Amino acid sequence: MSANRLREVRENRLVSKSELARKAGISALTISRIEKGSSCRQETKRKILAALGLRPLEKDKVFPEN
């Protein structure tokens, strides 16, 4: 069970895991782990949001609070 919508948002924007990882400056393995529900640091979330063209205030679109 995934606790985030990263894969859905990424696929809707037609961005591959490797492309998102490159833009965010993190590994594709990290993207995979997050998409499978692993937690990540706030800094990593910020990098992913920026790479997707989202503002920090839009984080709930990708990382909804439980």
Sequence and secondary structure as in RCSB ss.txt:
>XXXX:A:sequence
MSANRLREVRENRLVSKSELARKAGISALTISRIEKGSSCRQETKRKILAALGLRPLEKDKVFPEN
>XXXX:A:secstr
  SS HHHHHHHTT  HHHHHHHHTS HHHHHHHHTT    HHHHHHHHHHTT  GGGGGGTS   
